[in-house]
C-alpha cells in the first residue's frame, strides 16, 4: 500500500506507530479512510482503528485534519494503555 502514511509515536510501549491509508478501499462508491494507532509491548498489543466514509471521496484530507484526528486517537490509546499495564 504505497499511499499509507505512518509515523512512530514516542513514549508509548516498546513500539508504537500511527498509520493513515487515504485510499484503502471503496464501498458502494464511497471511499473508506482508515486511521490506526498500534502499540506493542511485551505480550500486549493494542490496535485502535477508525474508519471514515468520505462524502467527497475525491477530496484529500488536509494535513491539519489528519494531525487533529491522530491527536485524539493517540490520547485515547495512551489512556487505554495506562489501564492495561
C-alpha positions in Angstrom: 0.0 0.0 0.0 2.2 2.9 -1.1 -0.4 5.5 0.0 -0.1 4.6 3.7 1.3 7.4 5.8 2.8 6.2 9.1 4.9 7.6 11.9 6.3 6.4 15.2 4.7 7.5 18.5 7.2 8.3 21.2 7.0 7.2 24.9 4.3 4.6 24.3 5.1 0.9 24.8 8.2 -0.7 23.3 7.0 0.3 19.8 4.0 2.4 18.7 3.0 3.9 15.4 0.2 5.6 13.6 -1.0 4.8 10.1 -3.4 6.5 7.7 -4.4 5.0 4.4 -6.4 7.5 2.4 -7.2 5.0 -0.4 -7.7 1.7 1.4 -11.0 0.7 -0.2 -14.4 1.8 -1.5 -17.8 0.5 -0.5 -20.8 1.4 -2.7 -18.8 4.1 -4.4 -17.7 5.8 -1.1 -14.1 5.8 -0.2 -13.3 4.4 3.3 -10.4 6.1 5.0 -8.6 4.2 7.8 -6.8 5.7 10.8 -4.9 3.4 13.1 -2.7 3.6 16.2 -0.9 0.4 17.2 1.2 -0.2 20.3 3.4 -3.3 21.1 4.9 -4.0 24.4 6.0 -7.5 25.6 3.0 -9.7 25.1 0.5 -6.8 24.8 -0.9 -5.4 21.6 -3.3 -2.5 21.4 -4.7 -1.7 17.9 -7.2 1.2 17.5 -8.7 1.6 14.0 -11.2 4.1 13.0 -12.8 4.0 9.5 -14.4 7.1 8.0 -16.7 7.1 5.0 -16.0 10.2 3.0 -18.9 12.1 1.4 -16.4 13.7 -1.0 -14.1 10.8 -2.0 -12.1 12.9 -4.5 -11.0 15.4 -1.8 -7.9 14.6 0.1 -7.7 15.1 3.9 -5.7 18.2 4.7 -2.7 17.6 6.9 -4.2 19.6 9.7 -7.3 17.4 9.9 -5.2 14.2 9.8 -3.0 15.6 12.6 -6.0 16.5 14.7 -7.5 13.1 14.3 -4.3 11.4 15.4 -4.0 13.7 18.4 -7.4 12.4 19.6 -6.7 8.7 18.7 -3.2 8.8 20.3 -4.6 10.3 23.5 -7.3 7.5 23.6 -4.6 4.9 23.2 -2.4 6.4 25.9 -5.3 6.4 28.3 -6.3 2.8 27.5 -2.6 1.7 27.7 -2.3 3.0 31.3 -5.2 0.7 32.2 -3.6 -2.3 30.6 -0.1 -2.1 32.1 
